[in-house]
């Protein structure tokens, strides 16, 4: 019947006229032209609104799928990857989990101390989308970096506190200095850009004396920051899901995560 109405079927208009056809006569004294609304116009407008909403939803969904497709997946090329990157917080945050490779053991002990259990160490790099391009200098860029640092610290501190409350070691590094933010500082520093290049194979742009991270989704509008812990993977995942309620384990189910944890415990570091 709606389709007949939209085609302007006279028979249908006459049939439903007593129920749906209405007229609004505006007083001629106010100088307004009389306007008549019919059910045909109403249905047409509603269908257009529904169609526009569906198209908008589809475009956002396709954009999210396209962005996620550009992120790396677990495989032979990423031997240290335990949980593949996933996009959170309306596709503004990229987070993944990796184990410590044997060839980098000495580097991590130089950062966090020789007491660090590198066999159980998990590296959790995060990449947050910035509102402006962070390449360059200036008040606007510095303000954006401070905002993103506060955002990261506001999430990292509670995560570390929860892990410590369960008896596990946890810390994060200051992205500006590369030094531990919560624990004792040592001679080593953690380079965020090189970490992203090693663990995730993200592109790095050489700009003179410095290197710039080129994220596959965010480009150079990105702020990297990393957490570290020796907690079991299951405990880490549970707390991350509490912190990031939209956490979506696209390539990992709970049982698969447990299998990865078992693999780590049963295989020595490379």
BELSULBEL-V712546 format. One record per residue. N is the residue number from 1. RES is the residue in one letter. PSI is psi in radians with two decimals (none if undefined). BURIAL is + if it has 24 or more other C-alpha atoms within 12 Angstrom, else -. D_CENTER is the distance of its C-alpha to the mean C-alpha in Angstrom with 1 decimal. Layout:
# BELSULBEL-V712546
[[N & RES & PSI & BURIAL & D_CENTER] [N & RES & PSI & BURIAL & D_CENTER]]
This chain:
# BELSULBEL-V712546
[[1 & X & -0.66 & - & 45.2] [2 & X & -0.68 & - & 42.2] [3 & X & -0.71 & - & 42.6] [4 & X & -0.66 & - & 46.3] [5 & X & -0.77 & + & 45.7] [6 & X & -0.51 & - & 43.4] [7 & X & -0.14 & - & 46.0] [8 & X & 0.55 & - & 48.5] [9 & X & 2.11 & - & 50.7] [10 & X & -0.67 & - & 53.8] [11 & X & -0.78 & - & 54.5] [12 & X & -0.69 & - & 51.2] [13 & X & -0.75 & + & 51.3] [14 & X & -0.62 & - & 54.8] [15 & X & -0.73 & - & 53.9] [16 & X & 0.06 & - & 51.0] [17 & X & -0.80 & - & 52.4] [18 & X & -0.47 & - & 53.9] [19 & X & -0.72 & - & 50.5] [20 & X & -0.45 & - & 47.9] [21 & X & 2.19 & - & 49.7] [22 & X & 2.73 & - & 50.0] [23 & X & 2.51 & - & 51.3] [24 & X & 1.87 & - & 50.8] [25 & X & 2.06 & - & 53.8] [26 & X & 2.44 & - & 53.3] [27 & X & 2.29 & - & 56.4] [28 & X & -0.40 & - & 58.3] [29 & X & -0.45 & - & 59.4] [30 & X & 0.01 & - & 55.9] [31 & X & 0.40 & - & 55.9] [32 & X & 2.59 & - & 53.0] [33 & X & 2.35 & - & 53.0] [34 & X & 2.45 & - & 52.9] [35 & X & 2.39 & - & 49.6] [36 & X & 2.18 & - & 49.5] [37 & X & 2.23 & - & 46.4] [38 & X & 2.86 & + & 46.7] [39 & X & -0.47 & + & 44.5] [40 & X & -0.79 & + & 43.9] [41 & X & -0.74 & - & 42.1] [42 & X & -0.83 & - & 40.1] [43 & X & -0.73 & - & 39.0] [44 & X & -0.74 & - & 38.1] [45 & X & -0.77 & - & 35.9] [46 & X & -0.74 & - & 34.1] [47 & X & -0.65 & - & 33.5] [48 & X & -0.72 & - & 32.2] [49 & X & -0.73 & - & 29.7] [50 & X & -0.74 & - & 28.6] [51 & X & -0.74 & - & 28.2] [52 & X & -0.72 & - & 26.2] [53 & X & -0.75 & - & 23.8] [54 & X & -0.72 & - & 23.5] [55 & X & -0.69 & - & 22.9] [56 & X & -0.77 & - & 20.2] [57 & X & -0.73 & - & 18.3] [58 & X & -0.70 & - & 19.0] [59 & X & -0.72 & - & 17.8] [60 & X & -0.70 & - & 14.4] [61 & X & -0.77 & - & 14.1] [62 & X & -0.61 & - & 15.4] [63 & X & -0.73 & - & 13.1] [64 & X & -0.73 & - & 10.0] [65 & X & -0.73 & - & 12.3] [66 & X & -0.71 & - & 13.4] [67 & X & -0.79 & + & 10.1] [68 & X & -0.56 & + & 9.3] [69 & X & -0.36 & - & 13.0] [70 & X & -0.13 & - & 12.8] [71 & X & 2.62 & + & 11.0] [72 & X & 2.74 & + & 13.7] [73 & X & 2.78 & + & 15.1] [74 & X & 2.35 & + & 17.4] [75 & X & -3.06 & - & 20.8] [76 & X & -0.54 & - & 23.8] [77 & X & -0.45 & - & 22.3] [78 & X & 1.29 & + & 19.8] [79 & X & -0.40 & + & 22.3] [80 & X & -0.03 & + & 20.6] [81 & X & 2.26 & + & 17.3] [82 & X & -0.83 & + & 17.3] [83 & X & 2.11 & + & 13.9] [84 & X & 2.72 & + & 12.1] [85 & X & 2.46 & + & 8.6] [86 & X & 2.65 & + & 6.1] [87 & X & 2.25 & + & 2.9] [88 & X & 3.02 & + & 2.8] [89 & X & 1.05 & - & 5.1] [90 & X & 0.74 & - & 6.3] [91 & X & 0.61 & + & 4.1] [92 & X & -0.04 & + & 4.5] [93 & X & 2.21 & + & 2.8] [94 & X & 2.20 & + & 4.2] [95 & X & 2.48 & + & 6.7] [96 & X & 3.03 & + & 10.0] [97 & X & 2.39 & + & 13.6] [98 & X & 2.77 & + & 16.9] [99 & X & 2.88 & + & 20.5] [100 & X & 2.10 & + & 23.0] [101 & X & 2.61 & + & 25.2] [102 & X & -0.65 & - & 28.9] [103 & X & -0.19 & - & 29.5] [104 & X & 0.15 & + & 27.1] [105 & X & -0.85 & + & 28.7] [106 & X & -0.57 & - & 31.0] [107 & X & -0.76 & - & 28.3] [108 & X & -0.57 & + & 26.2] [109 & X & -0.48 & + & 29.5] [110 & X & -0.36 & - & 30.4] [111 & X & -0.81 & + & 27.3] [112 & X & -0.06 & + & 27.5] [113 & X & 2.76 & - & 31.1] [114 & X & -0.25 & - & 33.2] [115 & X & -0.11 & - & 32.8] [116 & X & 2.29 & + & 29.2] [117 & X & 1.58 & + & 29.0] [118 & X & -0.37 & + & 27.3] [119 & X & -0.52 & + & 27.9] [120 & X & 0.00 & + & 25.4] [121 & X & 2.29 & + & 23.0] [122 & X & 2.33 & + & 19.3] [123 & X & 2.23 & + & 17.0] [124 & X & 1.47 & + & 13.4] [125 & X & 2.46 & + & 11.9] [126 & X & 2.60 & + & 8.8] [127 & X & 2.02 & + & 8.0] [128 & X & 2.39 & + & 7.3] [129 & X & 2.30 & + & 8.4] [130 & X & 2.74 & + & 12.0] [131 & X & -0.40 & - & 14.4] [132 & X & 2.82 & + & 17.0] [133 & X & 2.18 & + & 17.8] [134 & X & 0.09 & + & 18.2] [135 & X & 2.11 & + & 21.0] [136 & X & -2.96 & - & 24.3] [137 & X & 2.84 & - & 25.8] [138 & X & 2.81 & - & 26.6] [139 & X & -0.70 & - & 26.3] [140 & X & -0.72 & - & 23.3] [141 & X & -0.75 & - & 21.3] [142 & X & -0.69 & - & 22.4] [143 & X & -0.68 & - & 21.5] [144 & X & -0.71 & + & 17.9] [145 & X & -0.72 & + & 17.7] [146 & X & -0.70 & - & 19.3] [147 & X & -0.76 & - & 17.0] [148 & X & -0.60 & + & 13.8] [149 & X & -0.76 & + & 15.9] [150 & X & -0.65 & - & 16.9] [151 & X & -0.80 & - & 13.4] [152 & X & -0.83 & + & 12.6] [153 & X & -0.61 & + & 16.2] [154 & X & -0.39 & - & 16.0] [155 & X & -0.66 & + & 13.5] [156 & X & -0.72 & + & 15.0] [157 & X & -0.88 & + & 18.6] [158 & X & -0.63 & + & 18.5] [159 & X & -0.82 & + & 16.8] [160 & X & -0.68 & + & 19.6] [161 & X & -0.70 & - & 22.2] [162 & X & -0.71 & + & 21.5] [163 & X & -0.71 & + & 21.7] [164 & X & -0.60 & - & 24.9] [165 & X & -0.43 & - & 26.3] [166 & X & 0.12 & - & 26.3] [167 & X & 0.26 & - & 28.2] [168 & X & 2.68 & + & 25.7] [169 & X & 2.47 & + & 25.1] [170 & X & 2.56 & + & 21.8] [171 & X & 2.98 & + & 21.0] [172 & X & 2.76 & + & 18.7] [173 & X & 2.56 & + & 19.8] [174 & X & 2.07 & + & 20.2] [175 & X & -0.45 & + & 18.4] [176 & X & -0.72 & - & 21.5] [177 & X & -0.40 & - & 24.1] [178 & X & 0.11 & + & 22.6] [179 & X & 2.69 & + & 24.7] [180 & X & 2.44 & + & 23.9] [181 & X & -0.49 & + & 23.0] [182 & X & -0.63 & - & 24.6] [183 & X & -2.99 & - & 27.2] [184 & X & 2.46 & - & 30.1] [185 & X & 2.52 & + & 29.7] [186 & X & -2.82 & - & 31.4] [187 & X & -0.48 & - & 32.2] [188 & X & 2.78 & - & 29.0] [189 & X & 2.71 & + & 25.7] [190 & X & 2.06 & + & 22.3] [191 & X & 1.98 & + & 21.4] [192 & X & -0.76 & + & 17.6] [193 & X & -0.78 & + & 18.2] [194 & X & -0.60 & + & 20.5] [195 & X & -0.74 & + & 18.3] [196 & X & -0.63 & + & 15.5] [197 & X & -0.69 & + & 18.5] [198 & X & -0.93 & + & 20.0] [199 & X & -0.56 & + & 17.4] [200 & X & -0.08 & + & 15.2] [201 & X & 0.54 & + & 17.8] [202 & X & 2.60 & + & 15.8] [203 & X & 2.53 & + & 18.3] [204 & X & 2.30 & - & 20.2] [205 & X & 2.17 & - & 22.5] [206 & X & 2.03 & - & 25.7] [207 & X & 1.41 & - & 26.8] [208 & X & -2.08 & - & 30.2] [209 & X & -0.04 & - & 30.0] [210 & X & 2.83 & - & 26.2] [211 & X & 2.41 & - & 23.2] [212 & X & 2.29 & + & 20.2] [213 & X & 2.32 & + & 16.8] [214 & X & 1.66 & + & 16.0] [215 & X & 2.48 & + & 12.4] [216 & X & -0.34 & + & 12.5] [217 & X & -0.77 & + & 10.0] [218 & X & -0.20 & + & 10.3] [219 & X & -2.40 & + & 13.9] [220 & X & 0.04 & + & 15.6] [221 & X & 1.16 & + & 13.7] [222 & X & 2.54 & + & 11.6] [223 & X & 1.86 & + & 12.2] [224 & X & 2.51 & + & 12.3] [225 & X & 2.55 & + & 13.3] [226 & X & 2.45 & + & 14.3] [227 & X & 2.75 & + & 15.6] [228 & X & 2.49 & + & 18.6] [229 & X & 2.74 & + & 20.6] [230 & X & 0.27 & + & 23.4] [231 & X & 2.71 & + & 22.6] [232 & X & 2.66 & + & 22.7] [233 & X & -0.67 & + & 19.6] [234 & X & -0.70 & + & 20.3] [235 & X & -0.68 & + & 20.4] [236 & X & -0.81 & + & 17.2] [237 & X & -0.70 & + & 15.3] [238 & X & -0.75 & - & 17.2] [239 & X & -0.64 & + & 16.3] [240 & X & -0.67 & + & 12.5] [241 & X & -0.50 & - & 12.7] [242 & X & -0.69 & - & 14.9] [243 & X & -0.78 & - & 12.6] [244 & X & 1.66 & + & 9.4] [245 & X & -0.33 & - & 11.4] [246 & X & 0.29 & - & 9.0] [247 & X & 2.23 & + & 8.5] [248 & X & 1.91 & + & 9.5] [249 & X & 1.45 & + & 11.7] [250 & X & -0.80 & - & 12.2] [251 & X & 0.04 & - & 14.8] [252 & X & 2.23 & + & 15.9] [253 & X & 3.04 & - & 18.0] [254 & X & -0.71 & - & 19.6] [255 & X & -0.65 & - & 22.7] [256 & X & -0.68 & - & 21.1] [257 & X & -0.70 & + & 19.4] [258 & X & -0.68 & - & 22.9] [259 & X & -0.70 & - & 24.4] [260 & X & -0.71 & + & 22.3] [261 & X & -0.72 & + & 23.3] [262 & X & -0.67 & - & 26.9] [263 & X & -0.76 & - & 26.7] [264 & X & -0.73 & + & 25.8] [265 & X & -0.52 & - & 28.6] [266 & X & -0.08 & - & 31.1] [267 & X & 2.31 & - & 30.5] [268 & X & 2.80 & - & 31.4] [269 & X & 2.64 & - & 29.2] [270 & X & none & - & 29.9]]
